Structures are given as C-alpha cells and as structure tokens.
Amino acid sequence: MKTIQLSIEELIFSFYSEGLYEQGISLKEAYFPALEDSELKLMLEFASRSLLAKNMAIEVNKQYKLKEEFAPFIQILSSAEKTVKASKFNLDLEGEKSISFHFKEDEIYFHRLLHDHQVHSITKLNEEEILPIISEFFDFKKLFKESEVLFKLKNDDFEEFLNDVSQSVSVQESLISKWSNRLQSHNTNEFIADISKRSGKMDSLLSLRYDSNNNPDLIDIHFVIPGKDGFWYITRDQNLDLNIQKANGSAIKNMFSKDQILSM
C-alpha cells in the first residue's frame, strides 16, 4: 500500500505498537489530556480492532500489533533524517495549513492532516512526485523551470522591510519611495504591493535535519509570496542575505535535494 490513513486513536496505537511511547504519549496529551489509564487502554483496544478491520494489524501472542509492512510509515514520523515542511496562510491570513515531507536514506514520505486534523495521511513517494504536490499546495498557476534573481536584500534590511510593510495598512508613497531606491529593480513596486497586501506575512518551505537525540536543526528556509502576477520566491545565500526571484522549479527542487544535508 502506498498511502495509509489513520485516526488519532489509530496513530497512538501504532506508536505504542512500534515502541514509540514518547510520541504516543505526546499525541495522547495533545488530544486527550484528561484521559485516564483505564480509558486509554479501552481506546487502544478499539483502535486495534479498527486496524484489524483495515487489515493493518495482526495478533501476536494474544496482543494486537501493527503489521510489519506498515511500520516504516510510523517510524518515519520519529526517525527522519530530514523534514521539509510547507506552510501557507489561510485567505484571511490568520490560521495556517501545512504539509510535511520526511526523508530517510532513499525513502520519502508525505504527511498531511485531513478532516480538521483528525486523520493523518502518510504516503510513500518517489522524488518526482514532490514538485506537483508542492505546486498544488501553494496553487502555483505558473512555475518557471528557473528564474534569475531580480533583486537582493541584506538580512537586516529584509527585517526592516518586513517591519515597514507589516505596519502599513496600504501601499504608501513613503514606503515605495524608501524601498524603490534600496531595491533598485523595475519589479520593486509590484513586489511591495504584493507583500503589503499580506502585511508582510509569507508562506514558507522549512527544511530541518535531526541530531542523534532527534532534536531538529534548521537547514534552510525559503519564503513564498502570492502576487498579482505569479508568485515571489525568496531564498537565502551563504551570508543569509535574501535573493528575490519568481517561483521556479529549480529552487524548490534544491530545497528537497538529498545532498542538502551533507552540504550544510
């Protein structure tokens, strides 16, 4: 099976079945903080029967256990070498939606939450399937294969720029005047208008790796900004300065590169 879908209760059972008790307890505390031990035991029994009905569990020594073929789908959630998380704001710019891609050796798993975060969907992917999922998630209408850097910003200047646009309820002449001189690009006014409409809020692609204690460590972050004419895409160079270009497949693929961990 390429995709599995688990309720929260089934996922907790699966964590316990794989010996991932810390993950199971964390999920239980997040969704069922008042659940007593006796109630938890009953919930796990119901979850195991549900997985039996899906032909995803077997009985071993009078105990139910997740079938071995599904174990990698659960293990990857706690033992990935690298994770790339795509996040975007809702239309009202309040709540966020996110999806994740987990990498381990030569395997890639796509993880998303469905039905108000009540169902976890985990899919084993091939590398070429990533870009279409990202394009659909961000709703890229047009995606260039490559794109030149249109203009650059020092990291400190970018923080100042975001602070300016976040405090502006509209595109003010003073804002355009200040940043047109500093950005020095024919795309400047368009970029300022697009990011001002979102009060400086940006969608993102976040890449993480994990140490021996499974603590996350930032590899890189890319920013995505929907615009009137396509999407802006912002990457960082080795000095952490920002390169602004149009959304393109080359930059996105670089975020998902298997060699990225080794190069950092």
C-alpha positions as CSV (number, residue, x, y, z in Angstrom):
1,M,0.0,0.0,0.0
2,K,1.3,3.4,-1.0
3,T,-0.9,5.5,1.4
4,I,-2.2,4.9,4.9
5,Q,-4.8,7.0,6.7
6,L,-5.0,6.8,10.5
7,S,-7.3,8.4,13.0
8,I,-5.6,9.9,16.0
9,E,-6.5,6.9,18.1
10,E,-5.1,4.5,15.5
11,L,-1.9,6.6,15.3
12,I,-1.5,6.5,19.1
13,F,-1.9,2.7,19.0
14,S,0.6,2.5,16.1
15,F,3.2,4.5,18.1
16,Y,2.8,2.2,21.0
17,S,2.9,-0.9,18.8
18,E,6.3,0.3,17.4
19,G,7.7,1.1,20.8
20,L,7.5,4.9,20.2
21,Y,5.9,5.5,23.6
22,E,7.1,9.1,23.9
23,Q,5.4,10.0,20.6
24,G,2.2,8.1,21.6
25,I,2.0,9.9,25.0
26,S,2.6,13.3,23.4
27,L,-0.2,12.7,21.0
28,K,-2.5,11.5,23.7
29,E,-1.7,14.5,25.9
30,A,-2.4,16.9,23.0
31,Y,-5.8,15.4,22.1
32,F,-7.0,13.6,25.2
33,P,-5.3,15.3,28.2
34,A,-7.9,14.2,30.7
35,L,-8.0,10.5,29.6
36,E,-7.4,8.1,32.5
37,D,-5.2,5.0,32.1
38,S,-8.2,2.7,32.0
39,E,-9.9,4.8,29.3
40,L,-6.7,4.9,27.3
41,K,-6.5,1.1,27.4
42,L,-10.0,0.9,26.1
43,M,-9.3,3.4,23.4
44,L,-6.3,1.4,22.3
45,E,-8.4,-1.7,22.1
46,F,-10.9,0.0,19.9
47,A,-8.1,1.4,17.7
48,S,-6.5,-2.1,17.3
49,R,-9.8,-3.6,16.2
50,S,-10.2,-0.7,13.7
51,L,-6.8,-1.5,12.3
52,L,-7.7,-5.2,12.2
53,A,-10.7,-4.3,10.1
54,K,-8.4,-2.4,7.7
55,N,-6.1,-5.5,7.6
56,M,-3.3,-3.3,9.1
57,A,-2.8,-5.2,12.4
58,I,-2.3,-8.8,13.4
59,E,-2.5,-10.8,16.7
60,V,0.9,-11.8,18.2
61,N,1.0,-13.7,21.5
62,K,-2.6,-12.6,22.3
63,Q,-1.7,-9.0,21.6
64,Y,-2.5,-6.9,18.6
65,K,0.4,-5.3,16.7
66,L,0.8,-3.2,13.6
67,K,1.7,-5.3,10.6
68,E,5.4,-5.0,9.7
69,E,4.8,-3.6,6.2
70,F,3.2,-0.5,7.7
71,A,5.9,0.1,10.3
72,P,8.1,2.4,8.1
73,F,5.1,4.7,7.7
74,I,5.0,5.2,11.5
75,Q,8.8,5.0,12.2
76,I,9.5,7.9,9.7
77,L,7.5,10.3,11.9
78,S,10.1,10.0,14.7
79,S,13.3,8.9,12.9
80,A,13.6,11.0,9.7
81,E,17.0,12.3,8.7
82,K,15.4,15.4,7.2
83,T,12.0,17.0,7.0
84,V,10.7,19.7,4.7
85,K,7.6,21.5,5.9
86,A,5.5,23.6,3.6
87,S,3.2,26.1,5.3
88,K,0.7,28.7,4.0
89,F,-1.7,31.1,5.5
90,N,-5.4,30.9,5.0
91,L,-7.1,33.5,2.9
92,D,-7.9,35.6,6.0
93,L,-4.1,35.5,6.9
94,E,-5.0,34.1,10.3
95,G,-4.7,30.3,10.5
96,E,-2.2,28.2,8.6
97,K,-2.1,24.9,6.8
98,S,0.9,22.7,6.4
99,I,2.2,19.5,4.9
100,S,5.5,17.7,5.5
101,F,7.9,15.5,3.6
102,H,10.1,13.2,5.6
103,F,13.4,11.7,4.2
104,K,15.3,8.7,5.4
105,E,18.0,7.1,3.3
106,D,16.4,6.6,-0.1
107,E,12.8,6.8,1.2
108,I,10.4,9.8,1.1
109,Y,7.1,10.0,3.0
110,F,4.5,12.7,2.5
111,H,2.5,13.5,5.7
112,R,-0.6,15.7,5.9
113,L,-3.6,16.1,8.2
114,L,-7.2,15.7,7.0
115,H,-10.7,16.4,8.3
116,D,-9.9,19.1,10.9
117,H,-6.6,17.4,11.9
118,Q,-8.5,14.2,12.9
119,V,-6.9,12.0,10.3
120,H,-3.2,11.5,9.5
121,S,-2.4,10.6,5.8
122,I,1.0,9.2,5.2
123,T,2.2,8.4,1.6
124,K,5.4,6.9,0.3
125,L,6.6,8.9,-2.7
126,N,9.0,8.9,-5.5
127,E,11.2,12.1,-5.8
128,E,9.5,13.2,-9.0
129,E,6.1,13.3,-7.2
130,I,7.2,16.1,-4.8
131,L,7.1,19.1,-7.1
132,P,3.5,18.5,-8.3
133,I,2.3,18.2,-4.7
134,I,4.1,21.5,-3.8
135,S,2.6,23.2,-6.8
136,E,-0.9,22.1,-5.9
137,F,-0.4,23.1,-2.2
138,F,0.7,26.6,-3.0
139,D,-1.6,26.8,-6.0
140,F,1.2,27.8,-8.4
141,K,-0.6,28.7,-11.7
142,K,2.7,29.2,-13.4
143,L,6.0,27.8,-12.3
144,F,9.2,28.6,-14.2
145,K,11.9,26.0,-14.6
146,E,14.4,28.6,-13.5
147,S,14.3,32.3,-12.6
148,E,17.0,34.9,-12.3
149,V,17.5,36.8,-9.1
150,L,15.5,40.0,-9.5
151,F,17.0,41.8,-6.5
152,K,18.8,41.2,-3.3
153,L,18.4,42.4,0.3
154,K,20.7,42.1,3.3
155,N,19.2,40.1,6.1
156,D,18.9,43.2,8.4
157,D,17.4,45.2,5.6
158,F,14.8,42.5,5.0
159,E,13.8,42.5,8.6
160,E,13.4,46.3,8.4
161,F,11.4,45.9,5.2
162,L,9.0,43.4,6.7
163,N,8.6,45.6,9.8
164,D,7.7,48.6,7.5
165,V,5.1,46.7,5.4
166,S,3.6,45.0,8.5
167,Q,2.7,48.4,9.9
168,S,1.2,49.8,6.7
169,V,-2.5,49.3,6.0
170,S,-1.9,50.2,2.4
171,V,1.0,50.8,-0.1
172,Q,2.1,54.3,1.0
173,E,4.1,56.6,-1.2
174,S,6.7,56.9,1.6
175,L,7.1,53.1,1.6
176,I,7.5,52.9,-2.2
177,S,9.9,55.9,-2.2
178,K,12.1,54.4,0.6
179,W,12.4,50.9,-0.8
180,S,12.4,51.6,-4.5
181,N,15.8,53.4,-4.0
182,R,17.2,50.5,-2.0
183,L,15.8,47.6,-4.1
184,Q,16.6,49.2,-7.4
185,S,14.6,46.9,-9.7
186,H,11.8,47.5,-12.1
187,N,9.9,44.8,-10.2
188,T,10.1,46.8,-6.9
189,N,6.6,48.4,-6.9
190,E,4.9,45.2,-7.8
191,F,6.8,43.3,-5.0
192,I,6.0,46.0,-2.4
193,A,2.3,46.0,-3.4
194,D,2.0,42.2,-3.2
195,I,3.7,41.8,0.2
196,S,1.9,44.8,1.6
197,K,-1.5,43.2,0.9
198,R,-0.4,40.4,3.2
199,S,1.0,42.8,5.9
200,G,4.4,41.1,5.5
201,K,3.1,37.6,6.1
202,M,4.8,35.0,4.0
203,D,4.2,31.3,3.2
204,S,7.3,29.1,3.6
205,L,9.3,26.0,3.0
206,L,11.2,25.0,6.0
207,S,14.0,22.3,5.9
208,L,15.2,20.6,9.1
209,R,17.6,17.8,9.9
210,Y,17.9,15.9,13.2
211,D,20.7,15.1,15.6
212,S,21.4,11.8,17.4
213,N,18.8,12.8,20.0
214,N,16.2,13.6,17.3
215,N,16.4,17.4,18.0
216,P,15.6,19.5,15.0
217,D,18.2,21.8,13.4
218,L,17.5,24.3,10.7
219,I,19.0,23.6,7.3
220,D,17.3,26.4,5.3
221,I,14.1,28.3,4.8
222,H,12.5,29.6,1.6
223,F,9.6,32.1,1.5
224,V,6.7,32.1,-0.9
225,I,4.5,35.2,-1.5
226,P,1.4,35.1,-3.7
227,G,1.3,38.0,-6.1
228,K,-0.9,39.7,-8.7
229,D,1.2,38.2,-11.4
230,G,2.6,34.9,-10.2
231,F,4.5,34.0,-7.0
232,W,7.6,35.6,-5.5
233,Y,10.2,33.2,-4.2
234,I,12.8,34.2,-1.6
235,T,15.9,32.1,-0.8
236,R,19.0,32.8,1.3
237,D,22.6,32.7,0.3
238,Q,25.5,31.6,2.4
239,N,25.6,35.0,4.1
240,L,21.9,34.7,5.0
241,D,21.1,37.6,2.7
242,L,17.9,37.3,0.7
243,N,17.5,36.6,-3.1
244,I,14.1,37.5,-4.5
245,Q,13.0,35.8,-7.7
246,K,9.9,34.3,-9.3
247,A,8.8,30.9,-8.1
248,N,10.7,28.2,-10.0
249,G,11.1,24.5,-10.0
250,S,14.9,24.6,-9.7
251,A,14.9,26.5,-6.4
252,I,12.2,24.3,-5.0
253,K,14.0,21.1,-6.0
254,N,17.1,22.3,-4.3
255,M,15.2,22.5,-1.0
256,F,14.3,18.8,-1.4
257,S,17.8,17.7,-2.6
258,K,19.1,14.6,-0.8
259,D,22.6,16.2,-0.9
260,Q,21.5,19.3,1.0
261,I,22.2,17.8,4.5
262,L,25.7,16.9,3.5
263,S,26.4,20.3,2.1
264,M,25.4,22.2,5.2
